[in-house]
Amino acid sequence: MTKPILRDSSNNTPAASGEGQSNVAPADGRPADAEMARVLGTTPSHMALDSSGAGIAHWKHEPLHDVVEPMTHHVIMAYNGSMQRMERRSGKSVAIGTFRPGVVIIIPEGSSSRWDIPKPVDVVQLYLPHTSLERVAREADTARPVDLLERTAHPDPITSRLLLSAADAVEGNGALDALFRHQLIDLLATRMLAAHSGAPTAFRPTAGGLSPKALLRAIERLRSDDVADVSLAALASEAGLSRFHFCRAFKESTGLSPHAWLRQHRLEQAMNMLRDTDAPVVSVAVALGYASQTAFAAAFRKLTGATPSDWRRRAG
């Protein structure tokens, strides 16, 4: 994570300099998750990271009065809690903002600032490597500079909702969780380029969906039991497309995102096994790749409104 500061984006209170791009060049620093663990003095309630350090973390922490040191990722935060004022300082620049649902904080990589937050915080954070931002920019066919603006409690309900949704989207299923995370990170990176970069980015519309052959192969991969087969990178590579264009083309062809399609497929599998076999619910959960019967039951109930056992009795 990283922290710069320029003005209060929530109420347009100017600071020593206007809100804009970071003046701090990318520098060596800690990975975002490590620095956040240090400064917050706790562990996240949930965190999922890729090998690059890209990922999403949900933190609930006590009041903060400390300096966050430079980090090797951009950090985007969405707040989930009661309204409170906060202050962010970088050198002589000061930003005073109001934490509330519907606002975001953006901390470009390589910057550092002091934070004073007087009350406990519930926040979901995106850790975004600059290389991922550049990749999404290339895949979206935009040649604009990839420089994120510094934001302090900046109104952006779209980004806030997307990021907060990640806190409740963990289903205890490796393939589903990884695919959802990859799609969400790319979607949020696209949002950053469109709404929070040095100049607004125009994205070219997708022309058509996948070819029948590419769609068939993508569906075969999604039906695979191999987690590596259903990674977004593998699906896009098989289709000969970037991740950005694959997701758009897949939704154009099916009406669903790859994650939504896979979740629907797993639900249909679960219903068939519950209706047509006497397998215990825990065996169904294991067969479908869930970490536990509890995780499977929660995911099943979220989609159907019934527990697996109740659904089986009604279907019998």
N, C-alpha and C positions, 0 to 999 in steps of 0.2 A: 504494500500500500504506500501511498505517498500523500503529502499534504501541502498545498499552497493555499494562498488566500488573497482575496482582492476586494470583494465588496459583498454586501448582504444581498444575495439574489432574491431573497424572499420579499423584501420590502424596498429594494433599490436604494438602501442607505449606502452612499459611497464610502469607500475606504481610502487609504492613502493613494491608491492607484486604481484605475478602472478594472472591472472584471475582464479577464482575457486569458491568453495562453500563458503557460508557465514560463517564467524567465530562467528556470533552473534546468540545465541540460541533463538528460538522463545520466545517472551516475550509478556506481556500484552501491549496493544496498542489500538489505535483507529481503527475502521473499515476503510477500504481504502477510501470509498466514503466521510466519514466525514473528514479525514485528508486532502484529496485532496481539498475539498471545503475550508478548512481553509487556506491551504498554497497558493492556487491559487486565493483566494479572489473573486470567481465568482461561477456561477452555470453551470452545463453541458448543452450543447445543447440537449443532450439526455442521459438518463441513465435508465437501467433496471436491477433490482437486485432481487435475490431470498431471501428467509428468512435467508439463511446462509450468505448472503452478497456477494455470487458469482454473477457476472454480468458483464455488459459491459457499458462503459460510453464514450461519445464523448465530449471532452473539446476543447474550443478555448480560450486561455488565453494570458495574457500579459507577457513580459519578467519576468523571475523568478530569484530571488537572495535570497534564504532562505533555511532553514533546514527542511527537511521532517522527521518527527518523526516516531518511530517504529509503524508498523501497524500489524493487525491480518490476513492479506492476502498476498499472493504473488501478485505482480502486473507486468503485461506484457504490454508494450506499443508499438504501431506502429505509426510512424510519417507520417503526410500528409501535406507537405508544401515545401517551398523553402529551399535549403540547408543552414545550419548554424552550426557553431561550438558551443560546449557546454562543460562545465566542471562539474565534480562530485567529491566531496571530502568526505572521511570518515576517520577520524583520520589523519594519515600521508599518507594515500593512495590517489592518485589522478588519475582520468581517464579523458582524453580529447577525446571527440568523435565528430563525424559529424552527426548531424541530417539530414536525407534525406530519401525519400521513399525507402523501401526495407530493412531497418534496424529495429532492435527491441532493447528495453531496458527491462531487467528482474531485478526485485527487490525482492529478497527473503523476506519472512515475518520476522519481528522482527529486521530489520536493520534500520539504520538512516544515512543520509548523507546530505551534503549541495550541492545545485544545483545552477549553474550560467548559465542562458540561456539568451543571450542578446536581442533576437528578439521575437515577438509574436509566439505562437505555436498552431498548430492544430494537435491533437493527439487522438487516440482511445486507451482506456485502458481496459484490462481484469483484473478483481478481482477474484482471485482463492484461495479459502480456502485450506489449506494443507490437510484437510480431503478429499476433492474432488480429489486432486492429488493422495492420497493414494488409494482411491476407484478405480480410473481408472487403477492404477498400478495393483491392485488385479484382476480386471476384465480382464486385458490384460494378466494375468497369468505370470507376471514377479515378481521375488523376489528381484530385485535389489534395493539398497537404493534409497529413494525418496528425493534427495537433489538437488535443482535447483542451477545452476551456476549463478553468477552475470554477467550481460552483460551490456555493455554501447555502444550504437550505433553499435550493432553487426549485420553483414550482415545475413539476413535470409528472403529472399523474399517470401517464402512459408507462414511463420507465419504472416508476414506483410500483405500480400494479404488477408489471412483469417480474420485477425482482422479488417482491414480497410473495408472489405465487410459488417461488422456489422453496420457500420454507415449509410449505404444506404439500409439496409434490413428491416427496420421497416415498416410494412404495415398497421398499425392501426387496426390489427385484433388480439385479445387476444390469440386465440389458435395457429395461425400461428407464431406470434412473440415469444411466449413462447417456442414452439417446436423448432423453429430455434435457439433460444438462448441456450437451453439445449444441442442441438446437437453440436453447435459451441463450447461451453465451453468444452464439452467432447473431441471434436476433437483437440482443442488447448491444453488441458491437455495431450493428447496422444502425440502431437507434442513436448511438453515440455519434456516429459520423453524420447522421442526418440532422441532429438537433444540438449537438454540443461540441462540434469541431470548429476550427477557425473560420470556415465558411460553410454555409448550408450545402449539403450534398444531394444532388438529384440522382435517383437510381432509375436505371432503365427498366421498363416493364418486361416481364418475362413473356416470350412469344411461344405459346403452346406448351404442352406437357411432354412427358416422356414418350419415346417410341414404344410400341407394343412390346418389343423384345426387351428393351431396357426396363420397362415397368415390370414385366414378368420376372426378370432376374432380380430386381429390387425386392419384389414380394417373396421370392424364394429365399433371399438372404434374411428378410425379416422373420420368416417362419423357421429359420435355423435355430438350433439350440446353442450355437456357438456365439458367445457374447461378442467376440472379435468380428464376426460376420455382420452384426447389426450396428456396428459403430458408424457414425455419420460419415467418417472419412472413407470407410470401406464401401458404403453404399454409393457415395458420390463417385469414387474412383471406378467402380464397376460400370457406372453409367457414362463415364468419360466427361463428367461435369465437375465444377467446383461445388463445394458444400452449399454455398449461397444459392446457386442456380438449381442444384438438385432438389433442395427443399421446396423451392417455388414450383418447379416442374412436377414434382411428385404430388403436391397439393392440387395443382391444376388438373392432373390426371385422375386423382382419387377423391378429391374434396376433403382430404385429411392430411395433416402433417405426418411424417414418418412415425413420430412418437405416438400420435393419436391412433394411427392405423395399427401399430403394434399392440397398444393397450386394448383396442377393440378385439384384435385377434386373440390375445391372451384371455380376455373375458369369454369369448365364444368357446375357446378350448376348455376353460374352467366349467362352463355351463354343460358342455357335452360330457365331461368326465363326471360331474356331479349327478347328471340325469341318467347316464347310460352305464355307470359302473357303481360298484359298492366300495370303491376305494375310500379310505378315511380322508377327511379333509386335510390332514397334515400331509398325506401322500400326494394329494392334488397340488398342494402348495409347493412341495419339493419338486414335483414333475414340471411345474411351470416356472421354476427358477426363483421362487421367493425365499427369503432368508429365514422365514419362520411362518408358522400357521397364523400368528397374530398379524403379521404384515400382510399376508394374503387376505385374511378376513377383513382387514381395514380397507384394503384396496377394492375388494369385491363389494363391500357394503357402500363404499363411496360412489360406485358406478350403478349399482342396482337398487340400493335402499334396503337391502336385506343381507343378513349374514349367509355364508355358504350353506350352513345347516338348515336355516329357515327356507332358503331358496330350494334346496333339495327336497324338503318335505312338501312344499307347494307343487313342485314339478313332478313328484312321484305319483 
